[in-house]
């Protein structure tokens, strides 16, 4: 198993990509601290499913935008597992609007969650990784952080910021045996997409770009995250790997 004996924190771990990553990590032998903000039922069910697989699991409610919550989560994970080896920054949000109509609140909240939320968890795990001379950080960004998207200037800016942050972290932490990489999904079939009133229009527009002619699944992204968290990716750092079926091409 790729992650035997490792322990991970996965934000946004109760649904979508985060839930798929939590399960994949457990299948590969890892203990998982999965984070949620609102979906307690899904998080607790996933916690039990992982425990039934013979792994340690703890579901923790938090707001990733709050530094104190990140401190609390890291302490909880350390108490539960004894150490932390992997951080997956995945939780995020969007609040769309064209730039001439976007409110200050829309801008601030998306940046606070999507970018500062990642800082909060890196700041509370990087000293551990540095001291133990080992760690894996995987940041989930988006192809729209690479190219921008109409009506999502705040989201695109936050996801572009994650890419720059990833590269800077890779340089700062590489000398301590810590790998830092990012995964950039294209359109993925998540609950947010399924529940959208514009789902068909969104899918049609994306399919015109996706060369593989299929919408990605959370498992497609989770598989790459698990690879980057493993020693099979030990000589990869500072990279942004697109998981988009060729949508960005």
C-alpha angles and dihedrals in degrees: 000000000000098000103031111162095002125127125215142189113213119186119210084024101153100069144024118349093358094054092047090050092048091054094043091050091051092049088053092052105266131135111232136212102192120193130212137171106194111357101080096154093054092044094051092047090052091047090056093045091055092046089051087057088061097257130118114252136174126182113209128189115223147141104237091206090068115083093205090056090054090051090051094048093051091050090049092051092048091050091049100043108018093234143022122229105166136039120193112189103198111134116106147138143214130216106179132208139133114267095251091056102034115118125224088245092055091051096044097047096050093047091044094053103033100040110017089042089062091048091052092059097039091051091054097045104034094076089054093048091046093051095046091044091230139084146127123218119187118184120196111220128156141245084246088066087060098045109013126235132234111256093015106081092136093047093044091048092051093048092046087051090055089056092053090044091052093053093047092049091050089057094045097046103032093090089060096055095261121138118207121188140155134223118210112199124196120206109338127186100245132150089261090059095042092051095046117113087216095050097121093048092047092050093046092052092047094046089058086063103034108094094196089056096224134101112243124246129222087249091060089061096038091057091058092045090053091049092052090049091054133079089251085078095044093124096048120091138146091025132136111211116196117218099186112114089250094305092138096051 
